[in-house]
Amino acid sequence: MKEIKIETVLNVYDSLDELPKDVISLMKKASEARAKSYSPYSNFSVGTAILLENNEIITGSNQENASYPSGLCAERTAIFYAGAQFPDVKIKRMAIIAGSKLKITDSPIPPCGACRQSIAEYEIKQDASIEIYYMGEKGKVVRSHSLANLLPLVFDKNVL
């Protein structure tokens, strides 16, 4: 038997104020996108902003549908748009803000499993890490230098 140890390294900031100005700006874009969320069923809204290598910023918000699971998460809305409109441009950074409409969410909310898999696909495609920042409506902000920290045992094209 062999034991495999997997470690995740994340940076946790106490608030947005501790982040570099360019990251704060991207987080604000994510917050603006969150305001456009269509989430009448879950009452949980998410906004994402993606910085591309060409300095374009793509935003997305979660879009629900009465016919679950026909909706789409904010992260995948943004990343699929980026892939469709800028297929050869690398994604440098992603900012995510999420929270309930029914209560204040003050703990960091990472991407769901389906979004992690989609982000992993783009990291593998571009052969470069995507820096990810995520938070609730307020409070601490978590930074991962790569999706690999959030999904270390990725399912990718190499197993097909």
RAHUFEN-V901083 format. One record per backbone hydrogen bond with DSSP energy under -0.5 kcal/mol. CO is the residue of the C=O (numbers start at 1). NH is the residue of the N-H. E is the energy in kcal/mol with one decimal. If there is no record, write none. Layout:
# RAHUFEN-V901083
co: (CO	CO)
nh: (NH	NH)
e: (E	E)
This chain:
# RAHUFEN-V901083
co: (4	8	11	11	13	15	16	20	20	21	22	23	24	25	26	27	28	29	30	31	33	34	37	38	39	43	43	45	46	47	48	49	50	50	51	51	52	56	56	58	60	62	63	66	67	72	73	74	75	76	77	78	79	80	81	82	86	90	90	92	93	94	95	96	97	99	104	105	105	106	108	112	113	114	115	116	117	118	119	120	121	122	123	123	129	131	132	133	134	135	140	141	142	143	144	146	147	147	152	154	156	157)
nh: (6	10	13	143	141	18	19	23	24	25	26	27	28	29	30	31	32	33	34	35	36	37	39	64	43	101	102	99	62	97	60	95	52	58	92	93	55	52	58	50	48	38	72	68	70	63	77	78	79	80	81	82	83	84	85	86	89	53	92	131	51	133	49	135	47	45	106	137	138	140	110	116	117	118	119	120	121	122	123	124	125	126	127	128	131	94	144	96	142	98	136	13	134	11	132	149	150	151	154	156	159	160)
e: (-0.5	-0.5	-0.5	-3.1	-2.4	-1.4	-2.0	-0.6	-2.3	-2.3	-1.5	-2.7	-2.2	-1.7	-2.0	-2.1	-2.3	-2.2	-2.3	-1.4	-1.7	-1.8	-0.7	-2.8	-1.6	-3.5	-0.5	-2.0	-1.5	-2.5	-2.1	-2.9	-0.6	-2.3	-2.6	-1.6	-2.1	-2.8	-0.5	-3.2	-2.8	-2.4	-2.3	-1.4	-2.7	-2.7	-2.3	-2.4	-2.7	-2.4	-1.5	-2.6	-2.3	-2.1	-2.9	-2.7	-1.8	-3.0	-0.6	-2.3	-2.8	-2.9	-2.2	-1.7	-2.7	-2.5	-0.7	-1.9	-1.3	-0.6	-0.6	-2.4	-2.2	-1.9	-2.8	-2.5	-1.8	-1.4	-2.2	-2.6	-2.5	-2.5	-0.9	-1.4	-0.5	-2.8	-2.9	-2.1	-2.8	-1.8	-0.6	-3.4	-2.3	-2.7	-2.9	-1.4	-1.5	-1.9	-0.8	-0.6	-1.9	-1.1)
